[in-house]
Amino acid sequence: MKKFVCSVCGYVYEGAEAPAQCPICKAPKEKFNEVTTAGSFATVHEVGVAKGVDPEIYKELVANFNGECAEVGMYLAMARQADREGYPEISAAFTKYAFEEAEHAAKFAELLGEVLTADTKKNLQMRVDAETGACAGKFELAKLAKQQNLDA
């Protein structure tokens, strides 16, 4: 079984020979190219590729990461407010924006390679440790607020 790719629309056909016509764009058989090599990606995302870059670039990458993270929280807070005011469509839009900003933050995190590694098991352990500490910190803050009669 061979693979053929239509050079007009990218349709992939598997068979002994290229089809007489592309079923998608109707290009003739001559527009099909046989795939003779294994597929490969144009680029591969690697964690930490920005390590050791020019300090000014590094500073801007960190600033962008922090900004994107802040925007996630801001948009989600705006979504919650829109829900409270009875605007579910606006809430959904803000939530979508938050996830777009989270995607941006993730890309900066991957470039920097400081808040994650290229090892899922290690990432899980890092997050368990971090969340344990964060919960302890929130508990201490809650106790302080309660002492000052600021609990809900």
C-alpha positions as semicolon CSV with decimal commas, in nm:
position;residue;x (nm);y (nm);z (nm)
1;M;0,000;0,000;0,000
2;K;0,141;0,339;-0,101
3;K;0,047;0,690;0,006
4;F;-0,017;0,974;-0,236
5;V;-0,077;1,340;-0,150
6;C;-0,271;1,581;-0,369
7;S;-0,044;1,881;-0,427
8;V;-0,348;2,105;-0,469
9;C;-0,551;2,040;-0,152
10;G;-0,339;1,801;0,059
11;Y;-0,577;1,506;0,041
12;V;-0,398;1,181;0,129
13;Y;-0,487;0,867;-0,065
14;E;-0,369;0,513;0,012
15;G;-0,359;0,256;-0,265
16;A;-0,143;0,085;-0,526
17;E;-0,144;0,400;-0,740
18;A;-0,278;0,754;-0,725
19;P;-0,649;0,796;-0,798
20;A;-0,757;0,922;-1,139
21;Q;-0,897;1,233;-0,975
22;C;-0,882;1,390;-0,629
23;P;-1,219;1,334;-0,459
24;I;-1,187;1,666;-0,278
25;C;-1,063;1,924;-0,530
26;K;-1,101;1,720;-0,854
27;A;-0,734;1,765;-0,947
28;P;-0,608;1,506;-1,200
29;K;-0,386;1,209;-1,113
30;E;-0,075;1,402;-1,222
31;K;-0,117;1,637;-0,924
32;F;-0,060;1,352;-0,675
33;N;0,287;1,293;-0,531
34;E;0,390;0,963;-0,378
35;V;0,501;0,986;-0,016
36;T;0,836;0,809;0,003
37;T;0,968;0,932;0,338
38;A;0,836;0,907;0,691
39;G;0,648;1,214;0,801
40;S;0,815;1,461;1,030
41;F;0,719;1,780;1,203
42;A;0,847;2,114;1,078
43;T;0,947;2,196;1,433
44;V;0,926;2,033;1,774
45;H;0,840;2,213;2,095
46;E;1,108;2,160;2,356
47;V;1,094;2,268;2,717
48;G;1,356;2,524;2,817
49;V;1,490;2,625;2,476
50;A;1,521;2,985;2,596
51;K;1,772;2,901;2,868
52;G;2,089;3,101;2,823
53;V;1,941;3,360;2,585
54;D;2,030;3,727;2,594
55;P;1,930;3,869;2,937
56;E;1,700;4,128;2,778
57;I;1,513;3,857;2,586
58;Y;1,492;3,646;2,903
59;K;1,352;3,940;3,100
60;E;1,083;3,997;2,836
61;L;0,993;3,627;2,824
62;V;0,945;3,624;3,202
63;A;0,741;3,947;3,187
64;N;0,522;3,802;2,914
65;F;0,470;3,478;3,108
66;N;0,371;3,670;3,421
67;G;0,143;3,900;3,223
68;E;-0,035;3,612;3,051
69;C;-0,087;3,436;3,386
70;A;-0,234;3,752;3,537
71;E;-0,467;3,791;3,239
72;V;-0,603;3,438;3,293
73;G;-0,711;3,529;3,646
74;M;-0,845;3,866;3,536
75;Y;-1,059;3,719;3,257
76;L;-1,195;3,443;3,482
77;A;-1,284;3,702;3,747
78;M;-1,460;3,906;3,479
79;A;-1,647;3,593;3,370
80;R;-1,764;3,536;3,727
81;Q;-1,883;3,897;3,749
82;A;-2,071;3,866;3,420
83;D;-2,240;3,552;3,555
84;R;-2,342;3,734;3,873
85;E;-2,497;4,009;3,660
86;G;-2,686;3,759;3,446
87;Y;-2,476;3,775;3,128
88;P;-2,392;3,410;3,052
89;E;-2,280;3,481;2,695
90;I;-2,035;3,747;2,810
91;S;-1,916;3,512;3,083
92;A;-1,853;3,243;2,822
93;A;-1,657;3,491;2,610
94;F;-1,440;3,597;2,904
95;T;-1,382;3,231;2,991
96;K;-1,272;3,163;2,634
97;Y;-1,036;3,461;2,646
98;A;-0,890;3,323;2,970
99;F;-0,813;2,991;2,806
100;E;-0,651;3,170;2,512
101;E;-0,431;3,364;2,755
102;A;-0,354;3,039;2,938
103;E;-0,235;2,891;2,608
104;H;-0,005;3,192;2,563
105;A;0,126;3,149;2,918
106;A;0,188;2,780;2,854
107;K;0,401;2,860;2,551
108;F;0,614;3,105;2,750
109;A;0,640;2,848;3,031
110;E;0,767;2,590;2,782
111;L;1,021;2,833;2,638
112;L;1,151;2,925;2,983
113;G;1,147;2,572;3,126
114;E;1,140;2,699;3,484
115;V;0,795;2,599;3,608
116;L;0,789;2,264;3,431
117;T;1,025;1,998;3,305
118;A;1,021;1,763;3,008
119;D;0,919;1,482;3,246
120;T;0,551;1,432;3,333
121;K;0,620;1,233;3,651
122;K;0,846;1,508;3,781
123;N;0,589;1,773;3,681
124;L;0,320;1,588;3,877
125;Q;0,539;1,568;4,186
126;M;0,634;1,935;4,157
127;R;0,265;2,033;4,141
128;V;0,169;1,810;4,435
129;D;0,442;1,973;4,642
130;A;0,347;2,323;4,527
131;E;-0,026;2,275;4,587
132;T;0,042;2,129;4,932
133;G;0,236;2,443;5,019
134;A;-0,025;2,669;4,863
135;C;-0,304;2,504;5,063
136;A;-0,106;2,547;5,384
137;G;-0,053;2,914;5,302
138;K;-0,422;2,969;5,230
139;F;-0,512;2,796;5,557
140;E;-0,285;3,033;5,751
141;L;-0,440;3,332;5,573
142;A;-0,790;3,203;5,653
143;K;-0,699;3,166;6,022
144;L;-0,566;3,524;6,030
145;A;-0,882;3,655;5,861
146;K;-1,100;3,464;6,110
147;Q;-0,906;3,615;6,402
148;Q;-0,996;3,958;6,262
149;N;-1,363;3,860;6,208
150;L;-1,322;3,874;5,831
151;D;-1,441;3,522;5,755
152;A;-1,747;3,465;5,538
